[in-house]
Amino acid sequence: MSPEGARTAGRQSDPELEALLDYLKEGRGFDFTGYKRSSLTRRMAKRMHEVGCTSFAEYQDFLEVHPGEFQALFDTIWINVTGFFRDPEAWDALAAEVLPRLLAQIADDEPIRVWSAGCASGEEAYTIAILLAEALGVDAFRARVKIYATDVDDDALNQARSGVYSPAAVEGVPTGLLERYFEPQGSQMAFSAELRRNLIFGRNDLSRDAPISRVDLLACRNTLMYFTAEAQTRILGHFHFALRDRGVLFLGKSELLITRGELFAPVSHRARAFRAFRKVSRRSMRERLIFAAQDAEEDGDAGGADGDAAALFALRERAFDTAPVAQIVVDRGGHLVLANAEARRTFSLAPPDLGRALSELDVSYRPADLRPALESVFERERPVSLGTVLLSGRDRPDRHVDIAVAPLAGADGEMLGATATFTDVSAALRLHDDLDRSRRELELAYEELQSTVEELETTNEELQSTNEELETTNEELQSTNEELETMNEELRAANEQLEATNDQLRARSEDLDEVNGLLETVLTGLRVGAAVLGTDQRVRVWNDRAEEMWGLRADEAFGEHLVSLDIGLPVEELVRPVREAMAGAARHELLLAAHDRRGRDMRCKITVVAVAGDSEDAPRGAIVLMEDLGAEEPA
């Protein structure tokens, strides 16, 4: 698998996530399919955790039921981390190196168009306005400059249109510029109203919408890193179209366009500024060198000596015989006429072979069939190439030879025969193979380098994205910390109130213990039995005298209903007096016949009084006093 394929396979997305993205695109018109899946997964997982969803499919169902959740999700995905003069080094380089050269190319009466793409809440658009106003002057800025600032987040755009920022937000603006271009507005700082008219804020989705055209300066800082490589290529194509020939693209520190050299060339690495390459038609110029070989035969001096002619003939024969390329000559009748030393060694030719028909010799068909080529040369009188073939030898290593057959004509143009040359091209083929192998290795190394560069760019973009997410998370944590501190103060105040209330309860408890002790002492000191009943007529207090009279312990009597007491007293006759006492009636006294715990008959005087409550109409219970009057019968 190629490096690109490996990366693609390693980044396949969750089908449930893709279904959710399609739902957002079709249902709400927000296309996040061009965003990097790693960033989307992190941001969506954060929101899903907040609403208690464990899968993308479950969260899609949650969105269908809760339409208000869409805005919360979009606010989580869009990371509006920006600021005035963010990355000061880049802005300083833009002001010192890039803008002067750009403005020098623009006529004094020509308008200047700027596009701030992905402007978030507007800080970078206003920063560009400040730099241009400083470079041109306020009057020229108002007359010539238009800054178009775009984003997909409507809430951020609304804030940008107002041009009002907190004191903390404008801390990055140098003091002198802050005084010239900002005005206090309550506790906030507002950008100059007369310059704000030159900025136009609008919605634009970089992955879908058409670009703004004829732009001189295009700022898109730390925005491309959230998009996939395919979406980045598409967006950069739009940027290339949007820029004028003189235009400059101003990017963030994580977006260097190393792999997009066919579209943009660097203007300033320090400023992260680039200019667009334009296609220029160039005339193709090729220089051709033509080498012509021409046989020139001169009759020479008719009075030359025979010795000179013989010497010349011997010289030519010796040159032919010692040539490093194997060569044979065949006459018009197809007989071998000449074979140089290299040909004799290569094809094992002996002197007796000269004059024989070529067809009778091995060289006629090995390493290639020469006969059709010779017939073609004799017929058409043109050279014929048999190409490169493998030549195997008994006492020499295998080699490749290039075979060419050419006609031989006399001075009068008459066809005399043909020559066949066998040029050893083994070294050239080896060099060619080495060159091909080196080229393939170079291409592979280039592909791997390109892949590494792209991965480094992607990693850098993801790190920058993660850093901005961490900045956002840090701000959220700071806000949460402030809320926790506020809650802590509230809890501390509530704790102090609880401690005060606890002190009051402790004091009242002590008072109650004192009263209970006093009551217990009083009840114990009484020589009559006493039972304190609650509003439900259940026993709350049962004193020692009552235990002695009826033989029922206090723990046995506590919580029991009056009528369920198993004692020698007809308790059912006490129900009505107790009810009337708790209803607010006066005390009741009555005599009842009873028998004590020993079975002794006696007369028992019963007194029933109400226990006072918070009001006279709501008594807390009743007290039943039981006095032993002895065994006499009542009168």
N, C-alpha and C positions, 0 to 999 in steps of 0.2 A: 504494500500500500504506500502511495506517495505521501510525503509530509503533509500536503494539503488535505489528502483524504483522511489521514490519521487525525488531523485536527478536527475535521468535520465530523468524523465518527465519534470523537471524544466530546463533542459539544451538542449532541442530539438532545432535544428538549423533551420534557415530560408531555405526553399527549394530552393530559388533563390541563396543563398550563396552556398549550396551544389552543385547546378548545375554549378556555377562558378568554384568551386574547382575541379569538375570532368573535366571541360573544360581545366583548367590549367594542370591537370594531363595527360589528353589524348593528348592535343594539344602541350604542351611545355615540358612534362616530369617532371614537378615539382609537387610532391605529398604533398599537405598541409592538406590532410584529417586527419592526425594524430595530427594536431595542435589544441590547445584550441580555441573554437569558439569565446570566449570573446575577446581574444587578436587579432585574425584574424579580427573580426568585427571592432574593434577600428582602427587597422592599415589600413584596406581597406577603411573604412569610411574617414580617413584622406586623402588618395590619391584620392578617389572619389570626395571629396569636392574640391580638387585642380583642377580637370579637369571638374567640373560642372555636375557630374552625381548624380542622386538622388536615384537610386536603383541598386541592384546587376545585375539585368537583363540588365538595361541600360548600366552599366559599361562593361558587357560582350560584348555587341554590340560595345561599344567603342574600346575594345581590338581587336576585329575582324577587325575593320577599321584602327586602328593605331597600327601596330605591335611593334613600338618602345616603346609603353607604358608598355610592359611587364617588361623590365628592371627597369623602374621607380617604378613599383609596387613591384618587388622583393626587391629592395633597401629599400622600405618603410616597408615591412614585416620583413626582416632580421634586427634585432636590434643588431648591433655589438658594444655593450657596454662592453669594456674590458680595461685592463690596466696592467702594470707591478706591481707585488706584490699587486694586488687588494685584499682587506680584509687582511691587514698585519698580524693580529692575527692568521688567519688560516695558512698562509705561514710560520710564525715563528714556529707554532706547528708542521707543516709538517717537517721542517728542523730539529727541536730539538727532536721530539718524534718518528716520523714515519720513515723517511729515514734511521736513524741509525739502527733501528731494521730490516728494509727491506734489507739493504745492508749487514748486518751481516749474512743473510741467503743465500747470493749469493757468490759462489766461486770467488776467485780473477781473475781466467782466464775465467769466464763465462760471456757471453754478457748480457747486460741489455736493455730490450725493454720497451719503454714508448709510450703511445698513448694519445695525447691531442685531445679529441673529441669536436667539436664545438669551434675550436681555433680562429675563427674570423680573425682578422688581425695579429695574431701570438704572442701577448704580453705574454700570459700565457705559451705558448710553450717555448719561450725564457727564461721566469722566471724559469721554471723547469730545463732548461739547465744550468742556472747560479747556482742553488742549487746543482745539481749533480756534476758540475765542482768543486764547493767549497768542496763537500764531498769526491770526488774521486781524485781530482787533474786534471789539464788540460790534461796531457798526457794519464792518464787512461780513462778520459772521451772520448777523441778522439779515443781510441783503442776499447772501450767496449760499448759505449752507442749509441743507435739509437732511435731517437724521431720521431714518426709518428704523424703529426698534420693534422687534417682533418676538412673540413667545406663544406657547400653547396654553399657558396657565392664565385664565381670565382674572383670577384674584390678584396674581402678581402684576398683571398689566394695569389693573385698576389702581393699585398702589403706585406704580410707576407714573401713571398719568397725573396723579396728585403732586408728585415731586416733593413730598413731605417725608422727612426721615427723623429718626430719634438722634439725640446727641451721640449715642454709642455708634450709630451707623455711619456718621460722618467723621469719625475719629481718624480715618485714613486720609482725609483731605488736608493738605498743608495749610497752615494757619492763614497765610496771605490769600490763598485761593478761596478758603472758606469765607473770609470776610468779604471778598469781591463778588462771589457767585451765590451766596446763600443769605437768606434773611430769616431772623427769628420769627417764629409763629407759635406763640404760646410757649410751651415747653419743648417744641419741635423746631427743626430747621427746614426751611423751604427753599428749593432751587429758584433762582432768579426768574420772575414771571415773564419778563420781556424776552429772555432767551428760551424759555420753555416752549414758546410758540413755534420754534424751529424744530421741535421734536414731535414726531408722529408715532404713536404707539398702536399696534394692531396685532391681530392673531395670525400666525403663520406656522403651519406644521412643516418642518423642514423635510420630512420623509415623504410628504404627499403634495404640498402646495407648490405652485410655481414661484420661482425666485423673483426678487426685485431686480430690475435691469439697470444698466448704465451706471454702475456703482464705482466710485473712486476709492472708497475704503470700506472693507467688509470685515467686521469684527465678529468672530464666533469663537469664544474662549471657553474651553473645558466643557463643551457641549457634545462634540462629535464622539467623545469617548464612551458615551452611553449607547451608541448605535453599533450594530453589527458591521463587519467589514463590507458586506454588500450594500448596506444602507449608507455607509460612509462614502463609498465610491459613487453612489447615485447623488448624494448631497454635494460632494465635491465637484461633480459634473455640473450641477446647478450653479455652484459658486463660480466655476470657470466661465459659465455663460453670463453670469451677472456682472462680472468685473469688466471695466473698460480695459483697453490695451495697457494703459498706464496704471491700472488699479492695483491695490495692495490688499492681500488677505492677512488678517491679524488673528493668530490662533493662541491657544493656551499653552502652558508649559509641557503638557503631555501629548501635544499633537504637532509632530515635526514633519509629517508628510514624506518620510524617508522612502516609502514604497510607492509614492505617487509622483515621482519625478517627471513623468510624462505630461503632467498637468501644470505643476507649479515649480518654480525655482526660488531658492532662498534669496531674500533681500537683506535680512538681518537676523542671524541666529539668536542674538541677544534679545531682540524684540519679538521673536517668533513670527516674523513677517515674510510673506511670499508674494511673488508676482506670477501672473498666469502666462504659460507658454502659449504662443499663437502659431498656427500652421502657416508657414510661409512657403510659397511655391519657388522651388529652386531649379534652375536648368541643369540637367544632368550633363556632366563633362567627362568624357572618357578619352584617354590618350591611348592610341594604338600604335604599336611598333610593328612594322611589316619588314620581314627579312626575306629577300629574294636571292635565290641561288641560280645563277645562270652559267651554262657552259659556254665558254668562249674558246673557240679553236682558231688559231691563226696558222696560216700556211707557213709562216716563218720565212726565213731567208732561204731562197732557192739554192743559194750557193753554199748552205751549211754543210759541214763535214759529216760523213757517215758515222764517225766516232761519237760526235755529239748526239746524233739521233739515237745511237745505241745506248749511250749513257742515260739519256732521258727516258728511254723505254725501260731500262733496268731500274731506274729510280721509281717510276710509276708502279712497276711490278712489285718492287720491294715494299712500297708504301701500302699497296693493296694487301700483300701477304701478311704484313705485321699489324694490320688494323686490329684493335681490341674487340671489335664486333664481328661475330661470325657472319660470313657473307659468301654466297655462291652465285655463279653466273650461268644461265641456261641460254642456249641459242634458240633461233626461231624454230628449229626442228625438235626441240625438247631434249637436247643432249647437254649433259653437264660439261661446261667449258672450263670454268675456273672455280676454285675453292681456296680461300685463304687459310692460313695456319690455324686460326681459331675454329674455323668451320671443320677442318680436317680432324682436329682433336675432339670437337664436340660430337661429330656424327661418324667418327671412325672411318673417314675417307682416306683411301690410298691413291698414289699416282695412277695405277691402272684404271681407277674409277673415272678418270677424266676422259671424256669422249663417249661414255656409256649413256644410254637413255636414262633420264632422271627417274622414270617410272620403275626402273629395275633396282633402284636404291632405296634404302630405308628412309632417307631424308625426305623422300617425296610424300610420305604419309605420317612420319613421326618427327616432331611432336604434333604436327598438323598437316592436313592434306593440302599440298601445294598445287596439285594439278588443276583444280577448278580456278584457283586464283591466277595461275599462269595463262590459262585459256582466256580468262576475262581480260588480262593485261594485253595479250596479243590481239584480241578482238577489238577492244575499246581504246587501247593505247593510253590507258590511265592507271595510276597506282592503285593498288588494292591493299587494305590492311586486314590481317586476320586476327588482330587483337592480341591479347595476352594469354599465353597457354603455359601449362606446367611442363618443364623439360626434366626428365629423369635421366641420370647418367650412372654408368656402372662405377666409375672411379671418382666421380665428383658429386657433391650434394645436389639434391633437387633444387631447381631454381625456376624462376618465371622469366619468359622471354616474350618480347613484343615483336611479332613477325610482320614485315612489310614487303610487298612485291612491287617493283617499279619497272617500267619499260626502259630499254636502252636503244637509242636511235643514233644513226650515223650523222655525219655532217650534212648529208643531203636529205635528212629526215626519214630515211628508210629504216624500218624496224629491224634491228639486228638481233635482239634477244631481250632477256629480263634479268634483273638481279633480285635476289631474296636476302634480306638481312634479318638477323636474329639478335635483337638488342636485349641484353640482360637487364631486367627492370626489378630484380628481386630486392635490391637495396631501396629503390624508390617505393616499392610496394610496402616494404617494412616501415619505411618512414611515413607512408600514407596511413598504414594501420596504426602506427604510433600516434600520428596526428589525430586520427579519428578517435582513438582511445583517449588521448589527452583532451580532445574537444568534449567527448562525452563526460569524462571526469570533471572537466571545467564546468560544463552545463549542470552536472549533478551538484557540484560544489556551489555553483551560483544559486541553484534552486534551494539547496539546504540553507545557504546564507540568507536568501530572500525569505525563506520560511522562518529562520531564526529572527530576522529583523521584524517580520510581521508579528511573531509571537512576542518579541520584546515590546513592540508598540502596543499590542493588545494587553500585555501584562502591565505596562506603564499606565495605559488608560484605565484598566481595572483598579490599579492601586490608587490612581487619582480619584476615581469614582468612590472607592472604598474610603479614601481619606475624607472626601466631602460628606459621605454618609456618616462617618465618625464625627465630623464637625457638627452635622445636624443632630446626631445622637447626643453629643456633648452639650449642645445648647438645650436639648430637651431634658437632659439629666440636670443641668443647672437650674432650669425652670422647675423641674420636679423637686430638686433639693430645696429651692426657695419655698415651694409649697409645703414640703415636709418641715422646714424650719417654722413656717407659719403655723402648721398644725401642731408642731411641738410646743410653740408658745401657747396656743389655745389649750393643748392638753395640760401644760403646766398650770395655766390659770384655772382650768377645770379641776386639776388635782388639788390646788390650793383651796378652791371652794369645797371640794370633797373633804379635805382635811378639816376645814372649819366646821362643815356639817358633822363630820365624825366627832369632833370635839364637843359639839352641841349634843350629839346623840350620847356620847360618853357621859356628859354631865347629866343628861336626863336619865340615862341608865343608872347612874349612881343615885340620883334622886329616887328613881323607881325602886332600886334595891333597898334604899332606906325606907321608903314607904311600905314596900312589901315586908321588910323586916318588922316595921312597926305594926303592920296589919297582922302579921303572923304572931307577934307578941300579944296583940290585943285579943286575937282569936283564941290563942292558947290560954290567955288569962281568964277568958270567960268561963263560967261554970255551966254554960249551956252548950249544946251541940250546935254547930254552925256549918251550913253548906252554902257556898256561893255558886250560883248557876249563871251560865251565859244566856244569850238571847235564844239559843237553840235548846234551852232547858237541860243542858248537859253540865255535869259537875265540874267546876273549876277549882274549888277549894273545899276540903273536908278536914275539919279540925280534930284535935286529939279527943275532945269530949264526945264528938260524934262517933269516933272509933270506939270509945269506951261504952257508949250507950248501946250501939247497935252491933258491935262486933265486926264491923266492915272497915278494913284498912283504907288509908287515903289513896294508895296506889291502885286498890281495887275499885274504889269509887270514882276516881278521876276519869273524865270523859264519858261516863255512863249517863244515859237519859234518866231523868227524875223517876219516871214510872217504871224503869227497869231495875231500880234498887231493891235488892232482896233483903229487907230489914223488917223489924216488927212494927212498922208504922204503915198505916194505909195511905201510901203515897199518892194513889190515884185521886184522893180527895184534895191534894195540894195543887193539882194541875190548874184548876180554875183560878184560885187565889194568886198563883205565880203569874199566870197569863195576864190577869187584871193588874197586878202590880207593875209588870213590865209595860203595860199599856198606859200607865200613868196614874192609876188609881191610888188612893191612900193606902196606908199599911193595913194589912189584914191580920187578925188574931183569931185563933180558934183552938178548941180543946178536942183532942182525939184520944181514944182509947188505944193503947199500944202495949207491947211487951218488949222488954230489953233483951240484950244478948243472952241473958241467963234464963229467959222465958218468964220473968216476973212481970205480972200485969201492972200497968201504971197508967197514970194520966199524963199526957204530954201536951204542953202548951206550945202552939206553933205561932210564930210571928213572921210574916212575910213582908219585906220592904224592897223597894226597887233600888238598884245601883245606878246612880246618876251618870248620864253620858255627857256628850258635848252640848246637848240641849235637853230641855225638860221633856220634849216630845220623843226623844230617842234615847231611852235608858239602855245601859250596857248589860243589864241582867237583873238578877234578884238575889237577895240574901234570905235564907230560911233559917230561923233560930228555933231550936228544939230544946224545951226546958222540961225536966222531969219533976212533976208535982206530987209524986208519990202514988200509993195504991188506992186512996179514997175515991169513991165514985163521985162524979160531978153532980152538983146540986140540980 
